[in-house]
Amino acid sequence: MPIDPVTGWTVVKNIADATKKLYEVARGLKDYETKQKLDEVLDELRDLKQQASDLEDENRELRESLRFKSDDFEFKNPFYFEKKHPDRALCPKCFSKHIIAPVAAPYDNGQGVWRRCLSCETPIEEKRGGGYDSAAYGMNGGPDGWMGR
């Protein structure tokens, strides 16, 4: 059963509070044997606190990892889109690293339509342009081309 973050931190806080109370009790004891047993319990509580904290960190990482494999996103070549923000394209390079990074507005550089990632600054070609028309530049090699002159 997954533990939500609030519950996880509550468990860690309760363990810390119990540890503090036991430590205060142990300080006031005179009997060496009882004090030693309380110290052992305190050590176990510290270990439990560390384990609970580690489990909470692991739980958070797994939730984030699962989020990227969920139906919250869809791929429309070449970008990912979060379904709740269908107008915001996400960088595929960052998305592969589990980073949600939007891309800038499209721009046409004369050879195609591009967008740049706002996080990693990678340029991404959204749509190829038609390229240049060789006949328009007189490069067709025919009688009117640059070699025929």
N, C-alpha and C positions, 0 to 999 in steps of 0.2 A: 504494500500500500504506500503510494507516494505521500510524502509529508510536504505540506505547503510551507513556504518560507517563514510565515509567522509562527506556525507550530514548531518548526525546527529551532527557531531562535528562542522560543518559549522554553523548550526542553533544555537548551544550553544554559539559559538564564536560571532555570530552576536547579540545575545541577550545580551551577556556580554558587547560588544562594545556600544550598545544602552544604556545600563544601565549606563555605565561610562559617556557617553555624557550627559545624563539627570542629573546625579549627579552633573556634573560640572556646568550645567545650573542652577540647583536648588541652588547651593552654592552662585551664584552671584545674586540671586533674593532678593529683599527687601520686596516685598509684601508677607505677611504671608499666606494669603489664597492660592495664586498661588503656593507658596513653599510647602504648605501642600498637595495640589493636586498632585504636582510632586512627592512628597514623596510616596504617595499612588501608583502612576504609577510605581515608582521604586520598591516598595514592590511586586507589581504584576509581574514585569519583573523578579525579583529574584525568585519568585515562578515558573514562566514559565521556567526559566533556570534550576531550580532543577528538574522540571517535565521532561524537555527534556533530561536531563542527566540520570534520572531514566529510561526513556523509551529506551534510547540508550543501557543502561546496560541490560535491559530485552530483548531487541531485539537481542543482542549478545548472551545471554544465550539460547534463543529460537532457534536461528540459529544453535548453537552448538548441542543442543538437537536433532533437526531435522536431523542434519548430521548423527547421529548414527542410525537413522531410515531410511535412504535413501538407494539407491541401490549402494552406494559407497563401501559397504562392503559385503562380503559373508562368510557364516559359512561352514567350512569343518571340521567336527568333529576331534579333539576337539578345533580347533582354528578358530579365525576370520582372514580374510585377506582383506586388502584394495585392491580394484580392480586395482588401479594404481601401486601397489607394490605387485603383486601376489606371490612373493618369500619370503615375510616377514610375518611370522606368528605373530599374536597378542594374548596377554594373555586374555583369556575369563573372568577371574576374574576382571581385570582392565577395560576391555571393558564394563562390566555390570555397571561400575561406570563412564562411558563416558570418559575413559582415554585410549589413544592409546599408548600401551606399547608393544614393540616387545619382543619376547622370544629369548633366546640364541640358538645356534646350538644344534642339537640333540646329546645326548650321550647315550650309552648303558651301563646299570649297571648290565647286566647279567640276569636281570629279566624282562627287557623291555627297550623300547626307551623312554627317557624323555627329556624335555626341561625345563629350568628355566626362569621365567619372569625376565627381566632386571630391572623392576621397583619395583614390590612387592616381588620378589624373591621366588614366589610360584613355587614348582616343579609340572609339568603337564605331565602326562603319555600320550605319543603320540601313542605308540604301545605296546601292551602286549607281553612279551616274552613267550616262550613255557613253562616257569617254569622249574623246575629241573626234571630230569628223575630219578624216584625213583629206577629203576632197575640198573641204572648206579652207584648208590651209595650203592647198596647191601641192600636196604631197602624194598624189596618186600615180605619179610616174608616167602619166600619159603625155600626149602632146602639149597639154596645158599645164602640166606639172612643172616643178622647179627644174627638173632635168631637161625638159623639152624647150627651155627658153634659150 
